[in-house]
């Protein structure tokens, strides 16, 4: 297999299956905070900066 055909094969793989894999990872990371068990952790993270607040 020559260098040119190896490059074309890898480019074709990245253009098709690489794009599919990156899209699935992106969608998974976007949906991660909205999973059912994450409500308490998200609330804790959102209010963490106010834990040592002296004003109530």
C-alpha positions as CSV (number, residue, x, y, z in Angstrom):
1,X,0.0,0.0,0.0
2,X,1.5,3.3,-1.0
3,X,1.6,6.5,1.1
4,X,-1.0,8.2,-1.1
5,X,-3.6,5.4,-0.8
6,X,-3.0,5.2,3.0
7,X,-3.6,8.9,3.3
8,X,-6.8,8.6,1.2
9,X,-8.0,5.7,3.3
10,X,-7.4,7.5,6.6
11,X,-9.0,10.7,5.3
12,X,-12.1,8.8,4.2
13,X,-12.3,7.1,7.6
14,X,-12.0,10.5,9.4
15,X,-14.6,12.1,7.1
16,X,-17.2,9.4,7.6
17,X,-16.9,7.4,10.9
18,X,-14.8,10.1,12.7
19,X,-17.6,12.6,12.1
20,X,-20.1,10.1,13.4
21,X,-18.1,9.3,16.5
22,X,-17.4,13.0,17.3
23,X,-21.1,13.8,16.9
24,X,-22.1,11.0,19.3
25,X,-19.6,12.2,21.9
26,X,-20.9,15.8,21.5
27,X,-24.5,14.8,21.9
28,X,-23.6,12.6,24.9
29,X,-21.8,15.4,26.6
30,X,-24.6,17.8,25.9
31,X,-27.1,15.4,27.4
32,X,-25.0,14.4,30.5
33,X,-26.2,17.2,32.8
34,X,-29.8,16.4,32.1
35,X,-29.7,12.7,33.2
36,X,-32.2,11.9,36.0
37,X,-29.6,11.2,38.8
38,X,-27.7,14.5,38.3
39,X,-30.2,16.9,39.8
40,X,-28.7,16.9,43.3
41,X,-25.1,17.2,42.1
42,X,-26.1,20.0,39.7
43,X,-27.8,21.9,42.5
44,X,-24.8,21.4,44.8
45,X,-22.4,22.7,42.1
46,X,-24.7,25.7,41.4
47,X,-25.0,26.8,45.0
48,X,-21.4,25.9,46.2
49,X,-20.2,29.5,45.9
50,X,-22.8,30.6,48.5
51,X,-21.9,28.1,51.2
52,X,-19.7,30.5,53.2
53,X,-21.8,33.5,52.7
54,X,-22.3,35.4,56.0
55,X,-25.3,37.4,54.8
56,X,-27.8,34.6,55.2
